[in-house]
Structures are given as C-alpha cells and as structure tokens.
Amino acid sequence: MNPVSYARYLYTGSTIKLSKELGISRQYLSRVEQGLYDKPNDKILDWTVETLNRSLEKPVNQDIVLQLYREWQWQQRESTKLNKALRPLEVTEYAKISQGSYRQHGIVYYHKVFEQWRGDYWPSAHAFCVDMCLHPSPVAEYEEGETITMPNQLKKVLSSLKLIGEGFVTSER
C-alpha cells in the first residue's frame, strides 16, 4: 500500500482538514496518493513519518517512506502491465501509414504512435498516468506534440517495463 495512503487511513480527520493542516491542496494530496509525483513534498513526508511512527513498532524516517512510496509505484506499474497485457510500443506499418506525414514525406511522429498505443489501453492520457503513477502534464504535452522528446519519467517507466519496442524512437529530432 502507498505509505501516504496508509497514513491517511490512520488519520481520523477528513482529507480537507488534513490538507488545511499541512498547507497543501486537497488535489495535491489526492495526486500523491495516486502516485503521480516522483517525490511527495517534505510536508507530506514528515506528516507520514509522524503518523506511521505512532502505530509502528520500528520507527521509519523520510528515506524509508520515500523508498516505500517508490516501491509501491513500481508495483502498481508492473501490475498494470500484467493486468492489461501490454504489448511493447512499436512502430508498425499501420502506425506509419495512418500518419499523413509518413505517406507524404516518410516522417513518423513518434508522439502520435505513442498516443495510438496508449489509446489501445486507456481512454485518456490522465487514466494512463494514474495507472502508471506518472504526472499527467508532461505526458499530455508529449501526446499533443508540444514537446518533441518523450518526457524523462515516461521514458524511464516504459524502458524499465520493457515497453519500448521495435523501431520506436523517444526523440522526434
């Protein structure tokens, strides 16, 4: 379980009360619980450590909580890969010919190939990001072609899960 979610489970107040106590938005807290951030802020980590240490026999610190958080993220990603039976992201003939740029000039836009692949499994970039514990903004910008290079965190996750397949390039230029 996400250690922040577990600490919130132990907490007796509402999410709104907790977010006010910590001086953060309820949305930020929710996104941390979904695993969308690589590292929660220090307020969340300190609160999680304090809350967990009230009920654990062996005390934890920020490093341990962060390690548990990241392990939970990877478990979520691995589980998603297995449950959805994800195939690697590849540049197929269909991916090529479905792009007018390829038919006209032989250019493949890899962000569009990614978007097609993602669309085979998830209805939106946000749903993908929640399942893969990724922040949605860089992924949405990549899908929309606002950035020409795959975001580092997305590249790291897909590479580690061995989901970057044949012929796929993570940089457009």
CYANA upper distance limits for C-alpha pairs under 8 A (distance plus 0.5 A):
  1 MET  CA      5 SER  CA      7.65
  1 MET  CA      6 TYR  CA      7.13
  1 MET  CA     72 TRP  CA      6.86
  2 ASN  CA      6 TYR  CA      6.72
  2 ASN  CA     33 GLU  CA      7.25
  2 ASN  CA     35 GLY  CA      8.34
  2 ASN  CA     68 LEU  CA      7.72
  2 ASN  CA     69 TYR  CA      6.10
  2 ASN  CA     72 TRP  CA      6.22
  2 ASN  CA     73 GLN  CA      8.32
  3 PRO  CA      7 ALA  CA      6.59
  3 PRO  CA     48 THR  CA      7.73
  3 PRO  CA     65 VAL  CA      6.99
  3 PRO  CA     68 LEU  CA      7.05
  3 PRO  CA     69 TYR  CA      6.50
  4 VAL  CA      8 ARG  CA      6.69
  4 VAL  CA     32 VAL  CA      8.00
  4 VAL  CA     33 GLU  CA      6.71
  4 VAL  CA     44 ILE  CA      8.13
  4 VAL  CA     45 LEU  CA      8.30
  4 VAL  CA     48 THR  CA      6.30
  4 VAL  CA     69 TYR  CA      8.09
  5 SER  CA      9 TYR  CA      6.62
  5 SER  CA     33 GLU  CA      6.04
  6 TYR  CA     10 LEU  CA      6.89
  7 ALA  CA     11 TYR  CA      6.72
  7 ALA  CA     48 THR  CA      6.13
  7 ALA  CA     51 THR  CA      6.30
  7 ALA  CA     52 LEU  CA      6.35
  8 ARG  CA     12 THR  CA      8.35
  8 ARG  CA     48 THR  CA      8.48
 10 LEU  CA     51 THR  CA      7.85
 10 LEU  CA     52 LEU  CA      8.44
 11 TYR  CA     51 THR  CA      7.88
 13 GLY  CA     17 LYS  CA      6.68
 13 GLY  CA     18 LEU  CA      7.09
 14 SER  CA     18 LEU  CA      6.70
 15 THR  CA     19 SER  CA      6.54
 15 THR  CA     26 ARG  CA      7.05
 15 THR  CA     29 LEU  CA      8.49
 16 ILE  CA     20 LYS  CA      6.73
 16 ILE  CA     26 ARG  CA      6.49
 17 LYS  CA     21 GLU  CA      6.67
 18 LEU  CA     22 LEU  CA      6.67
 19 SER  CA     23 GLY  CA      6.38
 19 SER  CA     24 ILE  CA      5.57
 19 SER  CA     25 SER  CA      6.17
 19 SER  CA     26 ARG  CA      5.90
 19 SER  CA     29 LEU  CA      7.38
 20 LYS  CA     24 ILE  CA      6.82
 20 LYS  CA     25 SER  CA      7.86
 22 LEU  CA     43 LYS  CA      6.93
 22 LEU  CA     44 ILE  CA      7.83
 22 LEU  CA     47 TRP  CA      8.49
 24 ILE  CA     28 TYR  CA      7.16
 24 ILE  CA     29 LEU  CA      7.75
 25 SER  CA     29 LEU  CA      7.03
 26 ARG  CA     30 SER  CA      6.68
 27 GLN  CA     31 ARG  CA      6.63
 28 TYR  CA     32 VAL  CA      6.71
 29 LEU  CA     33 GLU  CA      6.79
 30 SER  CA     34 GLN  CA      6.78
 31 ARG  CA     35 GLY  CA      6.71
 31 ARG  CA     36 LEU  CA      5.96
 31 ARG  CA     37 TYR  CA      7.68
 32 VAL  CA     36 LEU  CA      6.36
 32 VAL  CA     37 TYR  CA      6.53
 32 VAL  CA     40 PRO  CA      6.79
 34 GLN  CA    130 VAL  CA      6.77
 34 GLN  CA    133 CYS  CA      7.11
 35 GLY  CA     69 TYR  CA      8.20
 35 GLY  CA     73 GLN  CA      6.61
 35 GLY  CA    130 VAL  CA      7.85
 35 GLY  CA    133 CYS  CA      5.24
 35 GLY  CA    134 LEU  CA      7.57
 36 LEU  CA    129 CYS  CA      7.64
 36 LEU  CA    130 VAL  CA      7.08
 36 LEU  CA    133 CYS  CA      5.08
 36 LEU  CA    134 LEU  CA      5.05
 36 LEU  CA    135 HIS  CA      5.17
 36 LEU  CA    136 PRO  CA      8.09
 37 TYR  CA    133 CYS  CA      7.77
 37 TYR  CA    134 LEU  CA      7.01
 37 TYR  CA    135 HIS  CA      6.40
 38 ASP  CA     70 ARG  CA      8.06
 38 ASP  CA    134 LEU  CA      8.17
 39 LYS  CA     66 LEU  CA      7.57
 40 PRO  CA     44 ILE  CA      6.78
 40 PRO  CA     45 LEU  CA      7.04
 40 PRO  CA     66 LEU  CA      8.49
 41 ASN  CA     45 LEU  CA      6.89
 42 ASP  CA     46 ASP  CA      6.33
 43 LYS  CA     47 TRP  CA      6.59
 44 ILE  CA     48 THR  CA      6.50
 45 LEU  CA     49 VAL  CA      6.62
 45 LEU  CA     62 GLN  CA      6.34
 45 LEU  CA     65 VAL  CA      7.51
 45 LEU  CA     66 LEU  CA      8.01
 46 ASP  CA     50 GLU  CA      6.67
 46 ASP  CA     62 GLN  CA      7.11
 47 TRP  CA     51 THR  CA      6.51
 48 THR  CA     52 LEU  CA      6.43
 48 THR  CA     65 VAL  CA      8.02
 49 VAL  CA     53 ASN  CA      6.44
 49 VAL  CA     60 VAL  CA      6.66
 49 VAL  CA     61 ASN  CA      6.26
 49 VAL  CA     62 GLN  CA      6.81
 49 VAL  CA     65 VAL  CA      7.37
 50 GLU  CA     54 ARG  CA      7.09
 51 THR  CA     55 SER  CA      7.83
 52 LEU  CA     56 LEU  CA      6.55
 52 LEU  CA     59 PRO  CA      8.35
 52 LEU  CA     60 VAL  CA      7.98
 53 ASN  CA     57 GLU  CA      8.05
 53 ASN  CA     58 LYS  CA      8.04
 53 ASN  CA     59 PRO  CA      5.74
 53 ASN  CA     60 VAL  CA      6.91
 60 VAL  CA     64 ILE  CA      6.42
 60 VAL  CA     65 VAL  CA      7.37
 61 ASN  CA     65 VAL  CA      6.81
 62 GLN  CA     66 LEU  CA      6.51
 63 ASP  CA     67 GLN  CA      6.57
 64 ILE  CA     68 LEU  CA      6.62
 65 VAL  CA     69 TYR  CA      6.56
 66 LEU  CA     70 ARG  CA      6.67
 67 GLN  CA     71 GLU  CA      6.61
 68 LEU  CA     72 TRP  CA      6.55
 69 TYR  CA     73 GLN  CA      6.78
 70 ARG  CA     74 TRP  CA      6.85
 71 GLU  CA     75 GLN  CA      6.70
 72 TRP  CA     76 GLN  CA      6.70
 73 GLN  CA     77 ARG  CA      6.81
 73 GLN  CA    132 MET  CA      8.15
 73 GLN  CA    133 CYS  CA      6.51
 74 TRP  CA     78 GLU  CA      6.56
 75 GLN  CA     79 SER  CA      6.48
 76 GLN  CA     80 THR  CA      6.61
 76 GLN  CA    131 ASP  CA      7.45
 76 GLN  CA    132 MET  CA      7.32
 76 GLN  CA    133 CYS  CA      7.95
 77 ARG  CA     81 LYS  CA      6.70
 77 ARG  CA    131 ASP  CA      7.17
 77 ARG  CA    132 MET  CA      5.47
 77 ARG  CA    133 CYS  CA      7.57
 78 GLU  CA     82 LEU  CA      6.82
 78 GLU  CA    161 LEU  CA      7.68
 79 SER  CA     83 ASN  CA      6.43
 80 THR  CA     84 LYS  CA      6.36
 80 THR  CA    131 ASP  CA      6.96
 80 THR  CA    132 MET  CA      7.72
 81 LYS  CA     85 ALA  CA      6.26
 81 LYS  CA     86 LEU  CA      5.81
 81 LYS  CA    161 LEU  CA      8.23
 82 LEU  CA     86 LEU  CA      7.37
 84 LYS  CA    121 TYR  CA      7.71
 86 LEU  CA    121 TYR  CA      8.37
 86 LEU  CA    163 LEU  CA      8.20
 87 ARG  CA    163 LEU  CA      7.28
 88 PRO  CA    162 LYS  CA      7.49
 88 PRO  CA    163 LEU  CA      4.61
 88 PRO  CA    164 ILE  CA      5.94
 88 PRO  CA    165 GLY  CA      5.43
 88 PRO  CA    166 GLU  CA      8.48
 89 LEU  CA    113 VAL  CA      8.43
 89 LEU  CA    114 PHE  CA      7.38
 89 LEU  CA    117 TRP  CA      6.88
 89 LEU  CA    163 LEU  CA      6.15
 89 LEU  CA    164 ILE  CA      5.48
 89 LEU  CA    165 GLY  CA      5.58
 89 LEU  CA    166 GLU  CA      8.03
 89 LEU  CA    168 PHE  CA      7.39
 90 GLU  CA    113 VAL  CA      8.33
 90 GLU  CA    164 ILE  CA      7.29
 90 GLU  CA    165 GLY  CA      5.29
 90 GLU  CA    166 GLU  CA      5.53
 90 GLU  CA    167 GLY  CA      6.49
 90 GLU  CA    168 PHE  CA      5.94
 91 VAL  CA     95 ALA  CA      6.34
 91 VAL  CA     96 LYS  CA      7.38
 91 VAL  CA    113 VAL  CA      7.35
 91 VAL  CA    165 GLY  CA      8.41
 91 VAL  CA    166 GLU  CA      7.03
 91 VAL  CA    167 GLY  CA      5.88
 91 VAL  CA    168 PHE  CA      6.10
 92 THR  CA     96 LYS  CA      6.89
 93 GLU  CA     97 ILE  CA      6.65
 94 TYR  CA     98 SER  CA      6.33
 95 ALA  CA     99 GLN  CA      7.36
 95 ALA  CA    113 VAL  CA      6.54
 95 ALA  CA    116 GLN  CA      8.38
 96 LYS  CA    102 TYR  CA      6.39
 96 LYS  CA    103 ARG  CA      8.15
 96 LYS  CA    108 VAL  CA      6.78
 97 ILE  CA    102 TYR  CA      6.78
 97 ILE  CA    103 ARG  CA      6.45
 98 SER  CA    102 TYR  CA      8.45
 99 GLN  CA    103 ARG  CA      7.10
 99 GLN  CA    108 VAL  CA      7.71
 99 GLN  CA    109 TYR  CA      8.32
100 GLY  CA    104 GLN  CA      6.54
101 SER  CA    105 HIS  CA      6.08
101 SER  CA    106 GLY  CA      6.94
101 SER  CA    107 ILE  CA      5.87
101 SER  CA    108 VAL  CA      7.21
101 SER  CA    109 TYR  CA      8.29
102 TYR  CA    106 GLY  CA      4.43
102 TYR  CA    107 ILE  CA      4.95
102 TYR  CA    108 VAL  CA      6.04
103 ARG  CA    107 ILE  CA      8.43
109 TYR  CA    113 VAL  CA      7.19
109 TYR  CA    172 GLU  CA      7.10
110 TYR  CA    114 PHE  CA      6.63
110 TYR  CA    168 PHE  CA      7.48
110 TYR  CA    169 VAL  CA      7.17
110 TYR  CA    170 THR  CA      7.66
110 TYR  CA    171 SER  CA      8.21
110 TYR  CA    172 GLU  CA      6.88
111 HIS  CA    115 GLU  CA      6.66
111 HIS  CA    142 TYR  CA      6.60
111 HIS  CA    143 GLU  CA      5.82
111 HIS  CA    144 GLU  CA      8.10
111 HIS  CA    145 GLY  CA      6.90
111 HIS  CA    148 ILE  CA      8.06
111 HIS  CA    150 MET  CA      8.00
111 HIS  CA    172 GLU  CA      8.33
112 LYS  CA    116 GLN  CA      6.67
112 LYS  CA    143 GLU  CA      6.93
112 LYS  CA    145 GLY  CA      8.40
113 VAL  CA    117 TRP  CA      6.71
114 PHE  CA    118 ARG  CA      6.50
114 PHE  CA    143 GLU  CA      7.70
115 GLU  CA    119 GLY  CA      6.45
115 GLU  CA    143 GLU  CA      6.22
116 GLN  CA    120 ASP  CA      6.94
117 TRP  CA    121 TYR  CA      7.73
118 ARG  CA    122 TRP  CA      6.38
118 ARG  CA    124 SER  CA      8.44
118 ARG  CA    125 ALA  CA      7.90
118 ARG  CA    128 PHE  CA      7.68
119 GLY  CA    123 PRO  CA      6.36
119 GLY  CA    124 SER  CA      7.42
122 TRP  CA    127 ALA  CA      6.63
122 TRP  CA    128 PHE  CA      6.24
123 PRO  CA    127 ALA  CA      7.26
123 PRO  CA    128 PHE  CA      8.46
124 SER  CA    128 PHE  CA      6.96
125 ALA  CA    129 CYS  CA      6.67
125 ALA  CA    136 PRO  CA      7.39
125 ALA  CA    139 VAL  CA      7.41
125 ALA  CA    140 ALA  CA      6.70
126 HIS  CA    130 VAL  CA      6.72
126 HIS  CA    136 PRO  CA      6.18
126 HIS  CA    140 ALA  CA      8.41
127 ALA  CA    131 ASP  CA      6.82
128 PHE  CA    132 MET  CA      6.55
129 CYS  CA    133 CYS  CA      6.03
129 CYS  CA    134 LEU  CA      5.18
129 CYS  CA    135 HIS  CA      6.75
129 CYS  CA    136 PRO  CA      6.06
129 CYS  CA    139 VAL  CA      8.20
130 VAL  CA    134 LEU  CA      6.96
130 VAL  CA    135 HIS  CA      8.48
130 VAL  CA    136 PRO  CA      8.50
132 MET  CA    157 VAL  CA      8.46
134 LEU  CA    153 GLN  CA      7.86
134 LEU  CA    154 LEU  CA      7.66
135 HIS  CA    139 VAL  CA      7.82
136 PRO  CA    140 ALA  CA      6.52
137 SER  CA    141 GLU  CA      6.66
138 PRO  CA    142 TYR  CA      6.62
138 PRO  CA    151 PRO  CA      6.67
139 VAL  CA    143 GLU  CA      6.69
139 VAL  CA    150 MET  CA      8.48
139 VAL  CA    151 PRO  CA      7.40
139 VAL  CA    154 LEU  CA      7.75
140 ALA  CA    144 GLU  CA      6.62
141 GLU  CA    145 GLY  CA      6.75
141 GLU  CA    146 GLU  CA      5.61
141 GLU  CA    147 THR  CA      6.63
142 TYR  CA    146 GLU  CA      6.35
142 TYR  CA    147 THR  CA      5.67
142 TYR  CA    148 ILE  CA      7.38
142 TYR  CA    149 THR  CA      7.80
142 TYR  CA    150 MET  CA      6.78
142 TYR  CA    151 PRO  CA      7.66
148 ILE  CA    171 SER  CA      6.58
148 ILE  CA    172 GLU  CA      5.65
148 ILE  CA    173 ARG  CA      7.52
149 THR  CA    170 THR  CA      6.41
149 THR  CA    171 SER  CA      4.72
149 THR  CA    172 GLU  CA      6.42
149 THR  CA    173 ARG  CA      8.33
150 MET  CA    154 LEU  CA      7.29
150 MET  CA    155 LYS  CA      6.66
150 MET  CA    170 THR  CA      5.70
150 MET  CA    171 SER  CA      6.64
151 PRO  CA    155 LYS  CA      6.62
152 ASN  CA    156 LYS  CA      6.50
153 GLN  CA    157 VAL  CA      6.66
154 LEU  CA    158 LEU  CA      6.60
155 LYS  CA    159 SER  CA      6.36
155 LYS  CA    170 THR  CA      7.73
156 LYS  CA    160 SER  CA      6.44
157 VAL  CA    161 LEU  CA      6.63
158 LEU  CA    162 LYS  CA      6.55
158 LEU  CA    163 LEU  CA      5.43
158 LEU  CA    164 ILE  CA      6.45
159 SER  CA    163 LEU  CA      6.38
159 SER  CA    164 ILE  CA      6.22
164 ILE  CA    168 PHE  CA      7.00
